[in-house]
Amino acid sequence: MIDRACISLGEKCNLRCGYCHFKDRLSGNAQEFTIQELVAIIDNISSYCISNKLKQFKVGIVGSGEPLFEYAKIKELINHVQRSGYNHFSFYTITNGTIINDEMIQFFYQNKKRIAICFSLDGYEELHNIGREQFKKAYQGIARYEAVFSKKPIVNCTVHKWTIHNSNTVRQFFTDEGFTDVTFSRLVDSNNESLTITELEYSKFIQDCVGFPFSVRQLKAENSKKYDCTMYGKLCGVGKTNIFITKQGIYPCGRFYGNQKYNYASFCSDLHEIEVKMGEMKELNAGECYYDKYVRGQK
Protein backbone atom coordinates (compact mmCIF):
# COMPACT_ATOMS: atom_id res chain seq x y z
CA MET A 1 0.00 0.00 0.00
CA ILE A 2 1.28 3.46 -0.85
CA ASP A 3 2.17 5.38 2.30
CA ARG A 4 4.79 7.88 1.14
CA ALA A 5 5.27 10.26 -1.76
CA CYS A 6 7.81 12.82 -2.86
CA ILE A 7 6.43 15.87 -4.66
CA SER A 8 8.77 17.76 -6.97
CA LEU A 9 7.45 21.33 -6.99
CA GLY A 10 9.54 22.40 -9.98
CA GLU A 11 12.95 22.28 -11.63
CA LYS A 12 14.23 25.70 -10.58
CA CYS A 13 17.51 25.67 -8.62
CA ASN A 14 20.19 28.24 -7.85
CA LEU A 15 23.02 25.67 -7.70
CA ARG A 16 24.58 23.35 -10.24
CA CYS A 17 25.88 20.62 -8.01
CA GLY A 18 28.43 18.47 -9.79
CA TYR A 19 26.84 15.15 -8.91
CA CYS A 20 23.13 16.09 -9.10
CA HIS A 21 21.41 13.05 -10.59
CA PHE A 22 18.56 15.19 -11.95
CA LYS A 23 20.85 17.43 -14.00
CA ASP A 24 20.66 15.50 -17.28
CA ARG A 25 16.97 14.65 -16.87
CA LEU A 26 15.55 18.15 -16.67
CA SER A 27 13.01 19.04 -19.33
CA GLY A 28 14.13 22.61 -19.91
CA ASN A 29 10.60 23.77 -19.13
CA ALA A 30 9.30 25.27 -15.91
CA GLN A 31 7.55 22.08 -14.75
CA GLU A 32 6.15 23.96 -11.77
CA PHE A 33 2.92 23.00 -10.03
CA THR A 34 0.32 25.65 -9.34
CA ILE A 35 -1.02 25.84 -5.81
CA GLN A 36 -4.37 24.61 -7.12
CA GLU A 37 -2.69 21.50 -8.53
CA LEU A 38 -0.82 20.87 -5.28
CA VAL A 39 -4.02 21.17 -3.28
CA ALA A 40 -5.69 18.71 -5.64
CA ILE A 41 -2.79 16.25 -5.15
CA ILE A 42 -3.03 16.47 -1.36
CA ASP A 43 -6.81 16.14 -1.41
CA ASN A 44 -6.43 13.09 -3.63
CA ILE A 45 -3.92 11.50 -1.26
CA SER A 46 -6.15 12.32 1.70
CA SER A 47 -9.08 10.51 0.07
CA TYR A 48 -6.82 7.52 -0.50
CA CYS A 49 -5.76 7.55 3.17
CA ILE A 50 -9.34 7.68 4.37
CA SER A 51 -10.52 4.88 2.08
CA ASN A 52 -7.61 2.68 3.19
CA LYS A 53 -7.73 3.74 6.85
CA LEU A 54 -4.11 4.90 6.76
CA LYS A 55 -3.12 6.70 9.93
CA GLN A 56 0.00 8.30 8.47
CA PHE A 57 1.15 9.26 4.99
CA LYS A 58 4.63 10.74 4.62
CA VAL A 59 5.09 13.50 2.04
CA GLY A 60 8.52 14.77 1.05
CA ILE A 61 8.51 18.11 -0.73
CA VAL A 62 11.72 17.34 -2.58
CA GLY A 63 12.74 16.71 -6.16
CA SER A 64 14.61 18.14 -9.10
CA GLY A 65 14.80 21.74 -7.85
CA GLU A 66 15.38 23.79 -4.69
CA PRO A 67 12.03 23.60 -2.81
CA LEU A 68 12.33 27.03 -1.18
CA PHE A 69 12.00 28.74 -4.55
CA GLU A 70 8.39 27.57 -4.14
CA TYR A 71 8.12 28.66 -0.52
CA ALA A 72 4.81 30.51 -1.03
CA LYS A 73 3.25 27.29 -2.35
CA ILE A 74 4.65 25.22 0.52
CA LYS A 75 3.18 27.72 2.97
CA GLU A 76 -0.24 27.68 1.32
CA LEU A 77 -0.21 23.89 1.09
CA ILE A 78 0.49 23.46 4.81
CA ASN A 79 -2.20 26.05 5.60
CA HIS A 80 -4.63 24.08 3.43
CA VAL A 81 -3.84 20.88 5.33
CA GLN A 82 -4.46 22.69 8.61
CA ARG A 83 -7.72 24.27 7.42
CA SER A 84 -8.93 20.91 6.11
CA GLY A 85 -8.24 19.15 9.39
CA TYR A 86 -6.09 16.49 7.75
CA ASN A 87 -4.25 14.65 10.52
CA HIS A 88 -2.71 11.78 8.57
CA PHE A 89 0.07 13.76 6.88
CA SER A 90 3.71 14.02 7.90
CA PHE A 91 5.61 16.52 5.73
CA TYR A 92 9.30 17.25 5.30
CA THR A 93 11.44 19.18 2.85
CA ILE A 94 15.18 19.35 2.16
CA THR A 95 16.89 22.63 1.26
CA ASN A 96 20.39 23.51 0.13
CA GLY A 97 20.18 26.28 2.76
CA THR A 98 21.42 29.13 0.58
CA ILE A 99 18.19 31.12 0.09
CA ILE A 100 16.40 30.55 3.38
CA ASN A 101 15.44 33.75 5.20
CA ASP A 102 14.00 34.75 8.57
CA GLU A 103 10.38 34.66 7.38
CA MET A 104 10.80 31.10 6.15
CA ILE A 105 12.50 30.03 9.36
CA GLN A 106 9.65 31.46 11.43
CA PHE A 107 7.08 29.64 9.30
CA PHE A 108 8.84 26.30 9.73
CA TYR A 109 9.23 26.90 13.45
CA GLN A 110 5.55 27.73 13.88
CA ASN A 111 4.60 24.63 11.87
CA LYS A 112 7.26 22.25 13.17
CA LYS A 113 4.63 19.67 14.12
CA ARG A 114 3.37 19.63 10.51
CA ILE A 115 6.52 19.94 8.42
CA ALA A 116 10.20 19.34 9.11
CA ILE A 117 12.93 21.13 7.21
CA CYS A 118 16.26 19.41 6.67
CA PHE A 119 19.49 20.73 5.14
CA SER A 120 21.93 19.26 2.64
CA LEU A 121 25.43 19.36 4.08
CA ASP A 122 28.24 17.07 2.95
CA GLY A 123 30.61 17.83 5.80
CA TYR A 124 33.36 20.40 6.18
CA GLU A 125 33.80 23.16 3.58
CA GLU A 126 36.33 21.57 1.22
CA LEU A 127 34.43 18.30 1.08
CA HIS A 128 31.02 19.91 0.77
CA ASN A 129 32.16 21.99 -2.19
CA ILE A 130 33.46 18.97 -4.14
CA GLY A 131 29.97 17.89 -5.15
CA ARG A 132 27.85 20.81 -3.99
CA GLU A 133 28.44 24.55 -3.84
CA GLN A 134 28.47 27.53 -1.49
CA PHE A 135 29.26 25.90 1.86
CA LYS A 136 29.40 29.29 3.62
CA LYS A 137 25.90 30.29 2.49
CA ALA A 138 24.54 26.86 3.33
CA TYR A 139 26.02 27.02 6.81
CA GLN A 140 24.62 30.51 7.32
CA GLY A 141 21.18 29.01 6.62
CA ILE A 142 21.84 26.31 9.22
CA ALA A 143 22.86 29.01 11.71
CA ARG A 144 19.56 30.84 11.06
CA TYR A 145 17.70 27.63 11.83
CA GLU A 146 19.65 27.00 15.01
CA ALA A 147 19.05 30.54 16.28
CA VAL A 148 15.28 29.99 16.18
CA PHE A 149 14.95 26.25 16.90
CA SER A 150 17.75 26.20 19.52
CA LYS A 151 19.19 23.07 17.97
CA LYS A 152 20.91 21.93 14.80
CA PRO A 153 18.68 20.69 11.97
CA ILE A 154 18.66 17.19 10.54
CA VAL A 155 21.20 17.13 7.71
CA ASN A 156 21.51 14.97 4.62
CA CYS A 157 25.11 14.15 3.71
CA THR A 158 25.92 12.54 0.35
CA VAL A 159 28.60 9.88 0.64
CA HIS A 160 31.04 9.62 -2.28
CA LYS A 161 34.68 8.65 -2.89
CA TRP A 162 36.19 11.60 -1.01
CA THR A 163 33.81 11.10 1.90
CA ILE A 164 35.17 7.58 2.23
CA HIS A 165 38.78 8.77 1.96
CA ASN A 166 38.17 11.36 4.68
CA SER A 167 35.65 9.40 6.74
CA ASN A 168 37.16 10.10 10.15
CA THR A 169 37.37 13.82 9.43
CA VAL A 170 33.75 13.84 8.23
CA ARG A 171 32.45 12.14 11.36
CA GLN A 172 34.55 14.37 13.58
CA PHE A 173 33.18 17.45 11.80
CA PHE A 174 29.58 16.50 12.57
CA THR A 175 30.59 15.67 16.14
CA ASP A 176 32.49 18.92 16.74
CA GLU A 177 29.75 21.05 15.18
CA GLY A 178 27.09 19.51 17.43
CA PHE A 179 24.86 17.85 14.83
CA THR A 180 22.61 15.25 16.42
CA ASP A 181 20.83 13.66 13.42
CA VAL A 182 22.55 12.85 10.12
CA THR A 183 21.26 10.94 7.09
CA PHE A 184 24.11 9.60 4.99
CA SER A 185 22.97 9.04 1.39
CA ARG A 186 24.97 6.94 -1.05
CA LEU A 187 25.87 8.79 -4.24
CA VAL A 188 23.88 7.47 -7.20
CA ASP A 189 23.72 8.28 -10.93
CA SER A 190 26.65 10.67 -10.90
CA ASN A 191 28.10 11.92 -14.19
CA ASN A 192 31.46 11.83 -12.46
CA GLU A 193 32.10 8.11 -12.11
CA SER A 194 35.30 8.80 -10.19
CA LEU A 195 33.13 9.84 -7.23
CA THR A 196 31.02 6.70 -7.08
CA ILE A 197 31.46 4.09 -4.35
CA THR A 198 30.53 0.45 -3.89
CA GLU A 199 27.73 -0.74 -1.63
CA LEU A 200 30.37 -2.42 0.53
CA GLU A 201 32.26 0.85 1.00
CA TYR A 202 29.03 2.61 1.87
CA SER A 203 27.94 -0.08 4.35
CA LYS A 204 31.31 0.01 6.10
CA PHE A 205 31.12 3.79 6.37
CA ILE A 206 27.68 3.54 7.99
CA GLN A 207 28.75 0.84 10.44
CA ASP A 208 31.81 2.87 11.42
CA CYS A 209 29.41 5.62 12.60
CA VAL A 210 28.41 3.46 15.56
CA GLY A 211 29.51 5.11 18.78
CA PHE A 212 29.51 8.67 17.49
CA PRO A 213 27.24 11.16 19.31
CA PHE A 214 24.95 11.82 16.34
CA SER A 215 22.02 9.66 15.32
CA VAL A 216 22.23 7.97 11.91
CA ARG A 217 19.01 7.16 10.12
CA GLN A 218 20.28 3.86 8.77
CA LEU A 219 21.32 2.63 12.22
CA LYS A 220 17.97 3.17 13.90
CA ALA A 221 16.46 -0.20 14.75
CA GLU A 222 12.91 0.97 14.02
CA ASN A 223 13.87 1.65 10.39
CA SER A 224 15.47 -1.73 9.65
CA LYS A 225 12.32 -3.29 8.14
CA LYS A 226 10.80 -0.19 6.56
CA TYR A 227 10.47 0.16 2.81
CA ASP A 228 12.15 3.36 1.73
CA CYS A 229 15.26 3.59 -0.44
CA THR A 230 18.49 1.60 -0.66
CA MET A 231 20.27 4.89 -1.24
CA TYR A 232 19.67 5.29 2.51
CA GLY A 233 20.56 1.68 3.15
CA LYS A 234 16.99 0.41 3.53
CA LEU A 235 14.55 -1.81 1.64
CA CYS A 236 13.58 -0.47 -1.78
CA GLY A 237 10.01 0.84 -1.81
CA VAL A 238 9.62 0.87 -5.61
CA GLY A 239 6.48 -0.98 -6.58
CA LYS A 240 5.43 -1.28 -2.95
CA THR A 241 5.05 1.89 -0.89
CA ASN A 242 6.69 4.85 -2.64
CA ILE A 243 5.80 7.23 -5.49
CA PHE A 244 7.43 10.34 -6.96
CA ILE A 245 4.95 12.99 -8.14
CA THR A 246 5.97 15.53 -10.78
CA LYS A 247 4.25 17.81 -13.28
CA GLN A 248 5.17 15.26 -15.95
CA GLY A 249 3.47 12.44 -14.07
CA ILE A 250 3.97 9.90 -11.29
CA TYR A 251 7.14 7.79 -11.27
CA PRO A 252 8.26 4.89 -9.01
CA CYS A 253 10.97 7.11 -7.47
CA GLY A 254 13.11 10.13 -8.31
CA ARG A 255 15.74 8.08 -10.15
CA PHE A 256 13.13 7.28 -12.84
CA TYR A 257 12.33 10.94 -13.49
CA GLY A 258 12.08 11.61 -17.24
CA ASN A 259 11.92 7.90 -18.18
CA GLN A 260 8.49 7.75 -19.76
CA LYS A 261 8.46 3.95 -19.76
CA TYR A 262 8.03 4.22 -15.99
CA ASN A 263 5.61 7.14 -15.93
CA TYR A 264 2.67 5.53 -14.12
CA ALA A 265 0.01 8.16 -14.86
CA SER A 266 -0.83 11.87 -14.61
CA PHE A 267 0.01 13.62 -11.34
CA CYS A 268 -3.53 13.63 -9.98
CA SER A 269 -4.55 10.10 -10.91
CA ASP A 270 -6.43 7.91 -8.46
CA LEU A 271 -3.81 6.20 -6.29
CA HIS A 272 -5.73 2.95 -6.49
CA GLU A 273 -4.96 2.99 -10.22
CA ILE A 274 -1.30 3.61 -9.40
CA GLU A 275 -1.35 0.54 -7.14
CA VAL A 276 -2.29 -1.58 -10.16
CA LYS A 277 0.69 -0.19 -12.11
CA MET A 278 2.96 -0.82 -9.13
CA GLY A 279 1.78 -4.43 -9.06
CA GLU A 280 3.35 -4.92 -12.49
CA MET A 281 6.85 -4.14 -11.16
CA LYS A 282 9.31 -7.01 -10.78
CA GLU A 283 10.26 -8.53 -7.45
CA LEU A 284 13.39 -7.61 -5.50
CA ASN A 285 15.47 -9.28 -2.84
CA ALA A 286 16.21 -7.42 0.38
CA GLY A 287 18.82 -4.72 -0.14
CA GLU A 288 18.41 -4.55 -3.93
CA CYS A 289 17.60 -1.28 -5.70
CA TYR A 290 14.99 -1.63 -8.46
CA TYR A 291 16.59 1.04 -10.63
CA ASP A 292 20.07 -0.44 -10.35
CA LYS A 293 18.87 -3.99 -11.02
CA TYR A 294 16.40 -3.49 -13.86
CA VAL A 295 16.83 -0.02 -15.36
CA ARG A 296 20.33 1.45 -15.04
CA GLY A 297 22.38 1.11 -18.21
CA GLN A 298 19.35 0.36 -20.37
CA LYS A 299 18.26 2.74 -23.15
Secondary structure, DSSP 8 states (H G I E B T S, - for coil): ---EEEE---S--S---TT-TTGGG--SS-----HHHHHHHHHHHHHHHHHHT-S-EEEEE-SSS-GGGGHHHHHHHHHHHHHHT--SEEEEEEE-SSS--HHHHHHHHHTTTTEEEEEE--SSHHHHHHHS--HHHHHHHHHHHHHHHSS---EEEEE-HHHHHTHHHHHHHHHHTT--EEEEEE--S-S-GGG---HHHHHHHHHTTTTSSSEEGGG-GGGTT-EE-GGGTSEE-TTTTEEEE-SS-EESSGGGTT-GGG--B-TT--HHHHHHHHTTS----TT--HIIIIITT--
